[in-house]
Amino acid sequence: MCGIAGVVFKDKDLHPVGRFMTRMLDALQHRGPDSAGFALYGGLGLREHEYLLNIEVKEKPGLLDEVKTKVDTAFPIESEEIIPSVENYIIYRCKVVLESFSQLKPLIMDVDKIDDVIVLNGAHSFEMIKDVGLVKDIAARYNTEDKMGTHAIGHTRFSTESIVDRYHAHPFQSYIIPDITVVHNGQITNYWKIRDPLERKGHVFETNNDTECIVHYIADKLSQNYSLEEALEQSVKDMDGPFSYIVGTPNGVGIAKDQLGLRPGVMAENDEVFAVASEEVALREVMDTSNIEQISPGESRAYTI
């Protein structure tokens, strides 16, 4: 199952994308109760070289201070926030200033070395929110309805592989180039055939989840100067299995569907909004769906702003 959704506001202004994506994902809740996640673009308002880290920290004496010291020693912490505990874990969010994007992944890997700590993500142009549980509960905990932005993607998960936790919730992110995310419904059956050459090129995989493989694949293509449209088209040729996925970038979203059309996907568009989702019921939360389009087998499409 799983439900995927994406929305783009064409005027590039800030809109309540968190509210729209929350409602879209809630409409898709029947497709997966295990976890849900959002990548909300354009609303963070960070200055150049500023990055927001989301770090899961187990509640035990001294551990949060150890995390703060580790981060602050490498790059001074500009601001911080703590999301209250659920199941003995907190989410520590801090803003740091790096000299370059290339320093982000080494910082994340260094913090990840601390026991009972995992960095969920680091980003400049989007906010990642993902957690275990139902959409409405996650939305209330992270105040997603108040989040502004230009575009967003989201996911509600029915787990068919890998464990159910915050880290394995979607979206997945690659650090090959800045701020590329993916949400996915289905399976990539030639997973190792896709993953092996990427690892040989230096991509670092943190899980065996096939969604992570997709985001690395797309980021790799974009790093080779493929356009998003070209990367999506090539992915449909290279990947086997039943799948539909949405990719988020700082400039828009893209959708791709397997050549046999074994996973659902629909799109709708008007003068203000482009939206895509697993089912029409989600699109109705954004716009009138009288002009809905079914995504055809093997089709890919990108919408950039």
C-alpha positions, 0 to 999 in steps of 0.5 A: 500500500502506502500513500504518496502526495505532492503539491506545488504552488506555481506563484513561488509565494509562501502558502500553508503547504503544511496544512494542505499536505496534512489534509492530503496525507490524512485522506490517504491514511487508509493506505498506511498506519505505520508512519508518516512524513513531510518534506516542506520546501521554501519556508525555512528562510535560512540564510546561505550556509545555514542548515537545520539538523533533526536529531533523535536522542534517547532520554538518558542523563547527559546524552543531550548535552553530549550531542550539543557538545559534539555539534557545537564543537564542530560548528557553533549552534545558532539556535535550538528546539526540543520536540517533547518525548515520545517513547523515551526519545526526544527530537533535538533540532538545531541550526548550524552554519557550515562553510559548504554543503560538503561538510553536512554529511561528515557532521551527520556521520560524526553525530551518528557515532554517539550511542542511542542517537541518530540524525534524521536529516539535515537540510537548507531549503526544506523542513523534514518532519517524519515520525511513527504513528497516524498523520493527525497525531504527527501533525499535532506534535510538530504543528505541521498545519502552521508550516508555510512553503512553496511546495511539498511532498508527503507519505503515509506508510504501510511497512512491507520491508525494514523496521517501523521507526522514525528513520525508516519513515519517508521521505528519504534524503540524499546528500550527494546534492542539496535537499533531494527527497523521495517518497515511494509506494511499491518495491524496486525488485532489482534493488541491488543492481541499482545500489551496487554501482552507486556504492562503487561511486561513493554513495553511502547507504544507511539502510536496505530500504529501496526508497533510499536507493531511489533517492540516491539514484535521482541525486546521482543523475542530477549530479551528472547534469541530468535535468529532473525530467531526464532523471525520472525518464531514465529511472523508469527504464532502469528500475524493475518492479511495481512502483510509483514515487515522488521526488522533491527538489528545491525547485519543484517535484517530479513523479514516476510510475513503473512501466506496467502501471502496477501502483496508482497515481493521479494528477490535477492542475489549475492556474495556481496549483499542481498536485499529485497523489496515490488517489483522487481523494487526496487531490480533493483537499487541494483543488477541484478534480474535474480535470484529473489525470491518471498517471500512465504506465511508464510515465514521468513528469516534473513540475518546477517553479 
